[in-house]
Amino acid sequence: MKRRNVWQAIDRKPGMKTIGHRWVFDKKIDEDGNIGKFKACLVARGNLQCPGVDFTETYAPTVSLMSLRLLLATACLQRWKVCSFDVSGAYLYSPVEETVLMEPPTHFIPCLEGKVLHLQKALYGMKQAGRCWWLHLLGILEGLGFTSWEVDLSLYVFQKDDTIIVIWIHIDDGVIASNSPAHIEDFRKALCDNFEIKWSDNMR
């Protein structure tokens, strides 16, 4: 979070409206059924946000599994290369337009006593977090030459000459298919320039 400048610590002042937070703990199981690692996620108490004050719009497109099936069927018929990826801590890349102040996890970071956190990036749990991430990712993909499909905004298409790339996105998980493996590799490098990702050269 520090590396991504998720928040700015500011002095607490009387009358400041803040939201709380909580920790969510989980464990990741590997393919053999063993515990691979333990995970901790700091989640904002979005239920304490007030509409029109610390959030306005919350809309973000919902994913369609039918679109994924259509993409995979097309890739199979056309013998396209298919890869998958996920963006680590996706929401933490997403700028927040509204002023959102959060109570600091002082038991975790003692130096923040007497401060509140002005959130610069979205945290899981915030009302607008999904929308912030969608708009941020959309800007990145449009900068790379992709356009969203009018029928399903979770599909993004790049087409130039004989090359076509199609990406299906579900929050921070993506499936990419293309008739050009070289262009998939170019996309992977461009994605790595913007995000920390986990990449697989097949469907996970």
Secondary structure by P-SEA (a helix, b strand, c coil): ccccccbbbbbbbcbbbbbbbbbbbbbbbcccccccbbbbbbbccccccccccccccbbbbbbbaaaaaaaaaaaaaabbbbbbbbbcccccccccccbbbbbccccccccccccccccccccccccaaaaaaaaaaaaaaaaaccccccccccbbbbbcccbbbbbbbcccccccccccaaaaaaaaaaaaaccccccccccc
